[in-house]
Amino acid sequence: MNQHIQHPIFNIISEAAAELKVDAYVIGGFVRDIILKRNCKDIDVVAIGSGIDLAKLVAKKINPKTKVSVFKNFGTAMLKYEDYEIEFVGARKESYNRNSRKPIVEDGTLEDDQNRRDFTINALAISLNKANLGELLDPFGGIDHIDKRIIKTPLDPEITYSDDPLRMMRAIRFASQLNFEIEKESLNAIRENRQRIRIVSKERIIDELNKIILSPIPSVGFKHLFNTGLLEIIFPEMAYLHGVEFIGDKGHKDNFYHTIQVLDNICINTNNLWLRWAAIMHDIAKPATKRFEKNHGWTFHGHEDKGARMTPKIFKNLKLPLDNKMKYVQKLVRLHLRPIALVKEHVTDSAVRRLLFEAGEDIDDLMILCNADITSKNKEKVKQYMANFALVEQKIKEVEEKDQLRNWQPPITGEVIMKALNLKPCREVGLIKDAIREAILDGDLENDFNAAYQFMLKQAEQIGLKQ
């Protein structure tokens, strides 16, 4: 492994460790990613002694001005060198209280430190000691598990997951990120210990869930979350999408599997986390709006509006941001049927204008979501649908180029109306403003200040307002 520790920082750490007469090892994700040929800029160093002292000496050797961030409560220290972020910790062994994932920590050996690691692929270590520099230490067969693409715990998975239940989410996250299988015994242990996830903070859970969502094929992670029962605990609204109900010979598609297919489809086009969240949320209200109509079958009328109304509460419960990111997701959920509806009818300029006006700068993302939402197994149906959708996209492009309606606001504001008609804020101001907007969107009025001003005066006269 010598060729992988040729960067000057490893020599500096090795020299500092020798001066302090402590052994030091690169351990964890950096070593794993070397084997996987993945780029990694986070280096974890474990010292058989004080990790903080080692960090301070390394920083001094780099440059006396190098800043070291020390976290005494955790016995760790961190510094940055070039584009690497390096964390130092003393080797330790851990024991856990049943009601907390916060461990009781004691000084330990390298073996103790590797035993406490979550997975065998994260327990790999490379020596930075002069006596065996570059030697790989792999006590649990992590290299073999990388070759076989397996997620496995170093010790009994029942104990590993019960001690720190967040590791259940991490197992699923690594399976989703790396496209690895979770070893059968480990998967069963997650299922058995799923209720333990309740002692983990929602902030830590959502951090792992977002990493699953950002993985190349997030459906891998969501299937594990559902099949182990974790999803019903951490995100019940999504778990409720699962299942197919029949009345007679009429059934509906399984909206859980449809949703994760839409999510996978989205991932082909974007790594935008919040667009991926829009894919997750787009049908979230289908269970609440499901109805059976005798002569029609299953319907989900209004699920887009209901889903938009559900979005803030779900985001709040999951500890997701309630700022513009939530509003962006909410908007896409509310509008996700609009472009699809245009496929089914004659596409008028007016309908396209309204869509552009409501979607604004997010029209491109909305179209990506709508394309991803086409998941029929009937290839001919999909082909025809995509052809029609391409016509809608072309129409949107033409109207956008002609009318410049993206982020458009009517040329006459409420302030202009009040000043011209000598009004205070009142219902009539809103009526006139809405009439101007609708006339422009319908194509009955030129998108021009002077034309809109004259239209305003006529509207005022029609509702009995004197100038």
C-alpha positions, 0 to 999 in steps of 0.5 A: 500500500506504500504507493497510496501514502506517497503524499507529503502529509503521510510522511509528516504524520509518520515523523510526528508519531515517531517523535511522540513515540506513538503508533499511527494508522490511516483508517476507515473510509480513506483506505476503503476508497483507495481499494474502490478507486474512489476519490477521497479527501477525508483522512482519518488517523488513529493514534495509539495515544493522544490524537490531539497531541499528534494533530498539534505536532503535525500542524506545527511541522506543516506550518506554525500557523496551521490551525487545529480544531480540537474537540476535547469532549470527543478526544479528536482534532482536525486540520486542513492541509492542501485539499485534505481534511484530516481528523486525528483520534486516539485509539479507543474501545467503547461500551454503550448504555441501552438508552443512548447511542453515546458510548462510554469511551476508554483508551484502547489498542488498534484492535479495540479501535477496529472492533468498534468500527461499523463495517469490515470495509471501514475497519481497514488500516494502513500503518504509518510507522517506520517499522511496517510503513504501508502495511495493510491491517485487515483483521475482518476480511474487509478486502474480501468483502469489497471484492464480493461487494458485501456490507458486514459488521466486524462483530455480532450485528445484533450488538453493533446495531443495538449499540448504535442504531444509526449504523442501520441507516449507514449500512443501507446508505453504503449499500445504496452508494456503492451498490453493495449487498447487505449480508443476510445476517446483518440485514436480519439484525437491522429488521430486528433492531429497527425500533432502536432507531427511535433513540437517534436524533432526527437530524442524524437520520435525515443526514443519512437519508439525504445521502441515500437520496443522493446515491447513484441508484437511491431505490436500492436504499429505499427498498432496504428501508422499506423491507427492514421496517425502518421507513415506516418509522422514520418516514411513514408517509412514504411507506404508506404509498406501498401496496395495490388494492383491487375492487373486482378486476380494477387495481392501481399501481403500487405508488411506492415502487412507482415513486422510487422509479421516478426518483431513479429516473430523476437521478439520470439527469440531476444531482439536485437534492431538492429536485430528488425530494420533489420526486419523492414527494410528488405522489405523497398524497395519493393514499389520502386522496384514493377513491374508487369510482364504479365506472372509472376505477381508482382515482387520486383527484387533487393529490397534487394540491394535497401533496403540496399542502402536506409538504411543510409538515413532512419537512418539519417532522423530518427536520428538513429546511423550511425555507426556499428549498421546501417552497421549491419542492412544494411548487413542483409537487403542486405543478407536476401534473400540469405539463402532463395535462397539456399532453392530453389536450390541444396545447394553447398559448394561454395554457403554456403562458400560465404554466410558465408564469406559475413555474417561473425559473423552475420550469426546466426542473418541472419538465425533468420531473414530469419526464421522470414520471413516465413509468408505464411498462407498455413501451408503445404507450411510453413512446407515444407519450414521450412524443406528445411530451416533446411537442409540449416542450417545444411549445413551451420553448416557443412561447417562452422565447416569444413572451419572456414569461419566466419570472414575469410580473404584470406591468401594472402593479397595485401601487400604480393602480392605487395612485392612478385611481386614488385608492387605498388598499382594497378588494377592487385593486386586487380585482383589477390587478388580476384582470390585467394578469389574466388578460395578458396570459390569455393573449387578449392584452399586449404585455406592455405598460401603456396597453395595460394602463388603458385596460386598467382604466376600462376595468375601473370604469366597468366596476364603477370606479371614478378616476 
